[in-house]
Amino acid sequence: MHRTKSHGARLGAFCLAGLCLAAPVLAQGNDEPDDLHCTEFDRYETLTPNDTLSLITAYHNPEQARGFVVVYVVDAVGDAVASDNLIGSLMVINGIERFEYSVNPVDFRATVEAGSPTDVDGDGVRDLDATEYETCPDGLLVPRFFGQTNNFQLPAGQSADLQGSLILLDLNSGRDFDTTVDFLVYNDNEEVFSGEYTFDCWDNPRLVDISGAFRQNFLASATDHDPSESIAGRETGWFRFEGAVANSVATSVANPAIYGVYVERIGDYAVADLPFESGSRPGHVLPRSIFGDNSQSGGFAGGTDSVRRRRPGSLLVYPEFNNTQGELTLLTVSNVSPTDEVRAHFVYYGKYGPGAF
C-alpha cells in the first residue's frame, strides 16, 4: 500500500448527548491541505462471530485528513475472499458547529462462492462488475433538496441558512483520472436544468458549487415554479446524477461508475442518507494506472437491473472520513455470522492530508 508521511497530533474532546470522546487532532503544518490524490493507508482487523468494532478514524488512520474508506473481507494472507457477513455505519460529528449526521456504507456482495477468492482476474483491484462483486448503480437520485441560501438570502422570517453538500466518490478509474459528473436538477413544477461537476477520486462540494440551479433565488425568481408547493417560502426540488466521462493523460473512460451522498444542512442541523439507485454499471476499487482497469477500454452503456442494497456484504464503501480539527468520525463494522471469524481489510483513500482547512 502507498503510505503518507507522518504528522504530529494532539488530542481534542468531542461531546454529544452526554457522550464525550477524545480524538487526535492532526497538526496543521501547511497553509493549504496536502492533496494526496487518494493515497492509500491500510489496516487489518479481526472480528469474531457476532463481533462489532467501532473506531475513531483519527486514531485508526492518523496519517490522512479527509477521504473515504473501503472495508472488505480477506483470508489469513490478505487476499480478498467472499464472505457476505459485513454490515456497518458511519457517524460524523462536528465539535465546533455542533452538528452530526450518520449514514450507512454502500454494501456489495461477492459474486463467487463463499470462501472463494474474489480477485478473479488477478489484477489486485476489487472489481464491482458482477464477476467479483455486485455492480455499481448507473444513476443516482436524491428525492429532495431545499433552495440553497446564506442567511442574507433567506425569505422574510427565516433565520437558518441552508448549504447542503454532495459527497462524490470515484468507484471506477483511480487517482490518475478526473471524473465529470452530469446533473439534472428538477424544480417543483417539473422544469429541468442541467449541470456538471469535475473532481478527482473524492470531493465534497456544496450544491451551489455544482450548479446555480440549486439556489433559492434562482428557483424562486428565474423559473416557472409552483407557488403553492413551496415550504414557507422555501423552494424545493430533486436531482439525478451519473458519471459522464473520466480522463487521464493516457485515456478516457465513458460512463464511469461513481457514488454520491447528499448531506443536507439547515442551520446547526445536518442529515444524510444514501441515494436511490437506478440501473447498473461496473466499477473498480481502485485502479492505480493511468489506463484505469484492465477491463474497461470500451466503457459501458449501463444496465437496467438495479442492485438490492442494505444487506450484509463482503465489501463496504464508507463515503467519508473527516479527521480535521473540530471533526470526529466514528466508523462501525460488524460481523453478522454466528459461526465464522472474519478478517477485514480497511483501506483509507486519503484525498487530503493535514493542513489548513
Secondary structure as the mmCIF struct_conf table of DSSP 4:
data_model
#
loop_
_struct_conf.conf_type_id
_struct_conf.id
_struct_conf.beg_label_comp_id
_struct_conf.beg_label_asym_id
_struct_conf.beg_label_seq_id
_struct_conf.end_label_comp_id
_struct_conf.end_label_asym_id
_struct_conf.end_label_seq_id
HELX_LH_PP_P HELX_LH_PP_P1 THR A 4 SER A 6
STRN STRN1 ALA A 9 LEU A 16
TURN_TY1_P TURN_TY1_P1 ALA A 17 GLY A 18
STRN STRN2 LEU A 19 LEU A 26
BEND BEND1 ASN A 30 GLU A 32
STRN STRN3 ASP A 35 LEU A 47
TURN_TY1_P TURN_TY1_P2 PRO A 49 ASN A 50
STRN STRN4 THR A 52 ILE A 56
HELX_RH_AL_P HELX_RH_AL_P1 THR A 57 HIS A 60
TURN_TY1_P TURN_TY1_P3 PRO A 62 GLU A 63
BEND BEND2 ALA A 65 ALA A 65
STRN STRN5 ARG A 66 VAL A 74
TURN_TY1_P TURN_TY1_P4 ALA A 76 VAL A 77
BEND BEND3 GLY A 78 GLY A 78
STRN STRN6 ALA A 80 VAL A 81
STRN STRN7 LEU A 86 ASN A 94
TURN_TY1_P TURN_TY1_P5 GLY A 95 ARG A 98
STRN STRN8 PHE A 99 VAL A 103
HELX_LH_PP_P HELX_LH_PP_P2 ASN A 104 PRO A 105
STRN STRN9 VAL A 106 PHE A 108
STRN STRN10 ALA A 110 ALA A 110
BEND BEND4 THR A 111 VAL A 112
TURN_TY1_P TURN_TY1_P6 ALA A 114 GLY A 115
BEND BEND5 SER A 116 SER A 116
STRN STRN11 PRO A 117 PRO A 117
BEND BEND6 THR A 118 THR A 118
TURN_TY1_P TURN_TY1_P7 VAL A 120 ASP A 121
BEND BEND7 ASP A 123 VAL A 125
STRN STRN12 ARG A 126 LEU A 128
BEND BEND8 ASP A 129 GLU A 132
STRN STRN13 TYR A 133 TYR A 133
HELX_LH_PP_P HELX_LH_PP_P3 GLU A 134 THR A 135
STRN STRN14 CYS A 136 CYS A 136
HELX_LH_PP_P HELX_LH_PP_P4 PRO A 137 PRO A 137
BEND BEND9 ASP A 138 ASP A 138
STRN STRN15 GLY A 139 PHE A 146
HELX_LH_PP_P HELX_LH_PP_P5 GLY A 147 GLY A 147
STRN STRN16 GLN A 148 THR A 149
HELX_RH_3T_P HELX_RH_3T_P1 ASN A 151 GLN A 153
BEND BEND10 LEU A 154 LEU A 154
HELX_LH_PP_P HELX_LH_PP_P6 PRO A 155 PRO A 155
TURN_TY1_P TURN_TY1_P8 ALA A 156 GLY A 157
STRN STRN17 LEU A 162 LEU A 162
STRN STRN18 SER A 165 ASP A 170
BEND BEND11 ASN A 172 SER A 173
TURN_TY1_P TURN_TY1_P9 ARG A 175 ASP A 176
STRN STRN19 ASP A 178 TYR A 186
TURN_TY1_P TURN_TY1_P10 ASP A 188 ASN A 189
BEND BEND12 GLU A 190 GLU A 190
STRN STRN20 VAL A 192 PHE A 199
BEND BEND13 ASP A 200 CYS A 201
STRN STRN21 TRP A 202 ASP A 203
STRN STRN22 ARG A 206 ARG A 206
HELX_RH_AL_P HELX_RH_AL_P2 LEU A 207 ILE A 210
HELX_RH_3T_P HELX_RH_3T_P2 GLY A 212 PHE A 214
STRN STRN23 ARG A 215 ARG A 215
HELX_RH_AL_P HELX_RH_AL_P3 GLN A 216 SER A 221
BEND BEND14 ALA A 222 THR A 223
HELX_RH_3T_P HELX_RH_3T_P3 PRO A 227 GLU A 229
BEND BEND15 SER A 230 SER A 230
STRN STRN24 ILE A 231 ILE A 231
TURN_TY1_P TURN_TY1_P11 ALA A 232 GLY A 233
STRN STRN25 ARG A 234 ARG A 234
STRN STRN26 THR A 236 ASN A 247
BEND BEND16 VAL A 249 ALA A 250
STRN STRN27 SER A 252 ALA A 254
BEND BEND17 ASN A 255 ASN A 255
STRN STRN28 ILE A 258 ILE A 266
TURN_TY1_P TURN_TY1_P12 GLY A 267 ASP A 268
STRN STRN29 TYR A 269 ASP A 273
HELX_LH_PP_P HELX_LH_PP_P7 LEU A 274 PRO A 275
STRN STRN30 PHE A 276 SER A 278
BEND BEND18 GLY A 279 GLY A 279
STRN STRN31 SER A 280 ARG A 281
STRN STRN32 GLY A 283 VAL A 285
BEND BEND19 SER A 289 SER A 289
TURN_TY1_P TURN_TY1_P13 ILE A 290 PHE A 291
TURN_TY1_P TURN_TY1_P14 ASN A 294 SER A 295
TURN_TY1_P TURN_TY1_P15 SER A 297 GLY A 298
STRN STRN33 GLY A 303 GLY A 303
BEND BEND20 THR A 304 THR A 304
HELX_LH_PP_P HELX_LH_PP_P8 ASP A 305 VAL A 307
BEND BEND21 ARG A 310 ARG A 311
STRN STRN34 GLY A 313 GLY A 313
BEND BEND22 SER A 314 SER A 314
STRN STRN35 LEU A 315 ASN A 322
BEND BEND23 THR A 324 THR A 324
TURN_TY1_P TURN_TY1_P16 GLN A 325 GLY A 326
STRN STRN36 GLU A 327 ASN A 335
BEND BEND24 PRO A 338 THR A 339
STRN STRN37 VAL A 342 TYR A 352
BEND BEND25 PRO A 354 GLY A 355
#
